[in-house]
C-alpha cells in the first residue's frame, strides 16, 4: 500500500514538473504550424494573424476560404 502511494506521489511530481515544458513545446508547435499555414505570416503582426484566422474560420465554404487565401497571397506579394 505504501509503495503504491510513493509511486503515485512520485509520478504526480514528475508530471507537475514537466507540464511547463510540455506546454511550451506545444505552444511552439502551434506557432510553427500557424506560420506554415499563413502565407508570409512572419511579415504580419500577431493581431493581423488573428484577424486572418478569424476571417477564415467564419466563412462557410471551402470556396470562400480559398478566395480569402488567394486575396491574402496577392496582398502579401505586393
Secondary structure, DSSP 8 states (H G I E B T S, - for coil): -HHHHHHHHHHHHHHHHHHHHHHHHHHHHHHHHHHHHSTTGGGS-HHHHHHHHHHHHH--SHHHHHHHHHHHHHHHH-
